[in-house]
């Protein structure tokens, strides 16, 4: 009896905690603490809780102390690092999270999330004001700026070795679009996935704090108080044709962006066509919620101590902030240019909404505009660049994927 | 795309390499993003040409009469009336234009109405 009691003691988490020595035990404890901090941010501070909570709990699950090769281990990140994905091995030996992570690794979840986002997106304001689509392109400036920044850091700091794939994955944080960032990272630099996902979703929640100072810095008081002309009404025909045309145009130029943009537009067509209400409802509610849980938990679960506790993570968090800031600035500068070219008809504040983060970034434009001129309603005008930003960051992702996937 | 060994692995990247390759990628990448969205912008302008009818034909002229407190300024009142009419007719506010509005007086004196209201509220 004593023997069985001893073997039980050896199988507990407490025993597992110290199996690799004190240093590893401390690492595990730090990771559990990080997970708890993220849970706090999600629950109390309400930082994108729908995603951050599953991510943080996934992180908690994956860092629980486990005896080596125990069948209780839910996630084996090492299964996914090889050149060839051994699906058979994952199915035989993998835990729950391994199986669910296949959806990330095979690129299934992010496009399905985009499907749901498409159902919730109204491209009306964009169709009504076509030039606002360019603001969605300008706000991708931060993506490329950060790409350069990451390469420079890699050159300057010897302990960090980021190649172009890592730099592209870090840069795409500036697209302010979680699914896109995850899609690019899982393809190009899977080891950085947890840090990039956490950075992307945390900064997205911080947009109302990050953006306003730069919005004031890069616009004049006079330009901020511009009241824009009312948008023209958009017919149903236009709203139906738009997603079809966008899909074809994007596919003709950059096929790597189609899995994201195509699903976004399929979702939008489900909604706008008016004949698939049931499908649209499922895509934007049940399906999207299910995928969000799977995506969040499994992305969090890749955050093992080896992957997360490194100087590279700090670098990613710093560069993520830079990416957001420079994307904001890129949008604002084109907004300023439009203000000048249209002789004061465009309020440059809508430029900052070109970073995707729908609809948060548009709300920030509205908020800052209203501070300058309380009777000004920029929200609908800002929604144009905002939804254009989703297309823009998906295209930027496609650019990176087509450049760097095969190398 | 031709990427040097150091840029591919990230080991031994030099500063000039980082800036040179990064700068080139930025120019090419932004050009592609702008290119695609520029094409879409042109398509959207075509939409406007093909599908958009002039507002004069679209807008119904609705003359509305309603009773309302006249303390707010004129513009705000018109905005409220437009929204109310649009909501009642179940149409977009873009299709409604308020030309004139007039306060409508009810037949019974205010005191009678107040009395009726009080009686009804007591019943609840």
Interface residues (C-beta under 8 A of the other chain):
Chain A: X126 X127 X130 X131 X133 X134 X136 X137 X138 X140 X141 X143 X144 X145 X147 X148 X151 X152 X154 X155 X156 X160 X161 X162 X163 X164 X165 X166 X167 X230 X232 X233 X235 X237 X238 X241 X242 X245 X246 X249 X250 X253 X254 X388 X391 X392 X395 X396 X399 X400 X403 X404 X407
Chain B: X1 X3 X6 X7 X8 X9 X10 X11 X13 X14 X15 X17 X18 X19 X21 X22 X23 X25 X26 X28 X29 X30 X32 X33 X34 X35 X36 X37 X38 X39 X40 X41 X42 X43 X44 X45 X47 X48 X51 X52 X55 X58 X92 X94 X95
